[in-house]
Amino acid sequence: MNDGSVPTTGAGPAAFTVPVRLRGRSASLGWGGGLGSAGGEQKVGKRGIQSSWEDLVWCPPLWCQPHILVVVATPCGEQIHQDVQDYYGKELQKSEDLKTNACTTSARPLPKAVRDALERVHEEVVARYYGCGLVIPECLSSCWILDLGSGSGRDCYLLSQLVGEQGHVTGIDMTEGQVEVAKKHIAYHMDKFGYRKPNVEFFHGYMEKLGDAGLADESYDIVISNCVINLAPDKKAVLQEAFRVLKPGGEMYFSDIYASQHLSETVRRHRVLWGECLAGALYWKDLYSIAEEVGFSPPCLVTASPITIGNKELESIVGDCRFVSATFRLFKVPGGTQAGPGQVIYKGGIMGHERELVFDANFTFKKGEVVDVDAEMAAILQSSRFAEEFLIQAGRTNAAALQGCCHKGVKEKIRDPFQLLEWLTAPGPACCPGGTCGPPGCC
């Protein structure tokens, strides 16, 4: 019998709908049917909820109270991709349109060579740039580099100058409008740089599916990324693809946004926070586990800088979670590489770093100075493009002098970007970053 409280939608007793509230809009939830809503596209069926940014709340009829079902719809990968493309392709026209500093933070001052190179980049490319750090690694001559989420191409055109005409830079981005901006200025930059033929190319595609763009295994020396991995729904897939296209000994050098804790569902389904690089931020500890699963060496933390939101509404949604912009280096150390603790001497041959090379927050190498390194760093230097820049003496080390944080005589590597940020911003005297006594404030 149907008394009006349970409207039927088809034959048989199992076919019915109940009223639901869909973010202020009325709709109905069908048992074995779908979710119908005027102007809505959300569906509930055999595959479960196919809604991305809305909350579904079942408002049960009297016959089933007090049972209440609340269904939280988290963003699906395709919807995240689409909303991010809309945010960066339509809503944002320049970096000033951003609501936080997450996508514009620079972790440290730009070296002179990079500043000079930036001055030669077209003003429209610079205006459409969104990034959260410095992703210009050292020792780049003749390298083949892939930029994940290259956007308007700013970093690609910087790197184009640093790798030289014999090097090559590839950019890939899922936002078609950004790729179009990058492509239309290729001829301008090649003429500006004095190159006879282009050493840059841009593809429209997804960093989780580099094969779809025709990027082959072991074809790049370096993969960079500037504040875009947080926009990817599947972070592990991104790292797997980066690992695949890197040559043995290759490096992934990238800046991104990290969270101090796992994010709540409220944050993770907020459309603006996704576009602002916060809702997709990885809990920093998860990077270490994902990198290990993929096959990378343990991440080397380079630097960290604070993220400020500056929007009361967004701050209230985020709550007590903190965010940081951090730069990491991951290396594809070839299998079978045998390396133990040892001593290394930097030769001083890297352009722009002739006196010292600040490799990360734990290791700074001064020209001609003997530095003790652990097995991790020894394997990285031995197998990467840095091998020719060092004299490496395996097996010789002063264990007590290994770099890191010297706390009560025990030196540990700095791995937590929030801890590094505290030391970098602490008042009072500080050691040199990556010096023999560790990062600033550790002594």
Secondary structure, DSSP 4 states (H G I P E B T S, - for coil): ---SSS---SSSTT--EEEEEETTEEEEEESSS-EE-TT----EETTEE--SS-EEEE---GGGTT---EEE-PPPHHHHHHHHHHIIIII-SSGGG-SSSTTT--SSPPPHHHHHHHTTS-HHHHHT---SS----S--TT-EEEEET-TTSHHHHHHHHHH-TTSEEEEEES-HHHHHHHHTTHHHHHHHHT-SS--EEEEES-TT-GGGGTPPTT-EEEEEEES-GGG-S-HHHHHHHHHHHEEEEEEEEEEEEEESSPPPHHHHT-HHHHHTT-TTPEEHHHHHHHHHHHTPPPPEEEEEEE-----HHHHHHHTT--EEEEEEEEE-PPTT----SEEEEE---STT-SSEEE-SSS-EEEBT-EEEE-HHHHHHHHHSTTGGGEEEEET---GGG--SEEETTEEE----HHHHHHHHH-SS--PPTTBTTBSTT--
